[in-house]
Amino acid sequence: MNITVTLTNKEYKALQAALIDPDGWIQHAATEKARVVTNRIIDKLVEHCNDNDLGIASGRDAQIDQAYDLGIVENLAEAESTEE
């Protein structure tokens, strides 16, 4: 998946003053956040499956899908739009 981040020229120049590779830093920040949240989701899935005597999907991608399918986690943007 590709996500585009739009910065003003001023914002990018500011990052260049603090970072050798602003693009790499942004990529790392996003992937690290995803890694941390993935681990939290899988921990919740394992606990839920153990508590309810359910099989756990094989592989991290499948486990994330299973957590969504079981309602253990939800897409926050979708949940917020349904509340409005």
C-alpha positions in Angstrom: 0.0 0.0 0.0 1.2 3.5 -0.8 0.4 6.4 1.4 1.4 9.9 0.4 2.4 12.5 2.9 2.1 16.1 1.8 4.4 18.7 3.4 4.8 22.3 2.6 8.2 23.3 1.3 8.8 25.0 4.7 7.9 21.8 6.6 10.2 19.7 4.5 13.1 22.2 4.9 12.6 22.1 8.6 12.8 18.3 8.6 16.0 18.5 6.5 17.6 20.7 9.3 16.9 17.9 11.8 17.1 14.7 9.8 19.6 13.3 7.3 16.8 11.4 5.5 13.3 12.9 6.2 11.6 10.4 3.8 13.3 7.5 5.5 12.4 8.8 8.9 8.7 9.1 7.9 8.7 5.6 6.5 10.4 4.2 9.7 7.9 6.0 12.0 5.0 4.5 10.1 6.3 1.0 9.9 7.4 1.0 13.6 4.0 2.2 14.7 2.4 -0.6 12.6 4.8 -3.2 14.2 3.9 -2.1 17.7 0.1 -2.1 17.0 0.4 -5.5 15.2 1.9 -7.0 18.3 -0.8 -5.6 20.5 -3.5 -6.9 18.2 -2.0 -10.3 18.1 -1.7 -10.4 21.9 -5.4 -9.5 22.2 -6.2 -12.2 19.6 -4.3 -14.9 21.4 -5.9 -14.0 24.7 -9.4 -14.0 23.2 -8.8 -17.3 21.4 -7.4 -19.0 24.5 -10.3 -17.7 26.6 -12.9 -18.9 24.1 -11.2 -22.1 23.0 -10.8 -20.9 19.4 -8.1 -21.8 16.9 -5.7 -19.0 16.0 -5.1 -18.2 12.3 -1.6 -19.1 10.9 0.6 -16.1 10.1 0.6 -12.5 11.2 -1.4 -11.2 8.3 -4.1 -13.8 8.8 -4.1 -13.1 12.5 -4.8 -9.4 12.0 -7.6 -10.3 9.7 -9.0 -12.8 12.3 -8.9 -10.1 15.0 -10.9 -7.8 12.8 -13.3 -10.6 11.8 -13.9 -11.5 15.5 -14.5 -7.8 16.4 -11.4 -7.8 18.7 -10.2 -4.6 16.9 -12.0 -2.2 14.6 -11.0 0.3 12.0 -11.3 3.6 14.0 -12.1 5.7 11.0 -15.0 3.4 10.1 -16.2 3.2 13.7 -16.2 7.0 14.0 -18.1 7.5 10.7 -20.9 5.1 11.8 -21.3 7.1 15.1 -21.9 10.4 13.3 
